[in-house]
Amino acid sequence: MILALTVMAAGSACQPLGPWGWGSNQAGQLGDGTATNRSQPTAIEGRWASVAIGQRHTLAIRADGSLWAWGGNGSGQLGDGTATGHDRPTRIGADSNWVSVATGLYTSFGIRADGTLWAWGANNTGQLGDGTTTSPRLLPGQVGSATNWVDVSAGCATPHDSAFRS
């Protein structure tokens, strides 16, 4: 199990320091450059706006809106175009308009500032919501054409997911 906490520093203009991670790290999901389990909080360098924790991977949005991922990637859940894991934060694409992310059972989701929903990773039961069961999806792909997505949640123990529109 991985645990994380985002810490806000006083006087930081609401810019989070962290995330901080601890617990299981067999796939590098803590992002500290190792596969060593941690029993105390370990900081991940950088200014981060949000973080989402999957079974063996982590997604985060930096303060500049860029998307980063690390950990296990056997189903393409990091979204970097490969199935190779990373034990340090890896930038995903060049866009800097991500506002929300969610992680599931070998799946990942994100919402961009324009209200579009994106999904990648395992899709063997259609859990990405793109109308197919093509699996894996190694890069973020847009889910439908709606531009009013406001929240997404992913199942971590089962392959199903949900989202909300405004």
Beta strands, then each sheet from edge to edge (+ up, - down):
strand 1: 2-8
strand 2: 16-23
strand 3: 38-43
strand 4: 48-53
strand 5: 57-62
strand 6: 67-71
strand 7: 86-91
strand 8: 98-103
strand 9: 107-112
strand 10: 117-121
strand 11: 137-142
strand 12: 149-154
strand 13: 161-165
sheet 1: 1+ 2- 3+
sheet 2: 4+ 5- 6+ 7-
sheet 3: 8+ 9- 10+ 11-
sheet 4: 12+ 13-
end
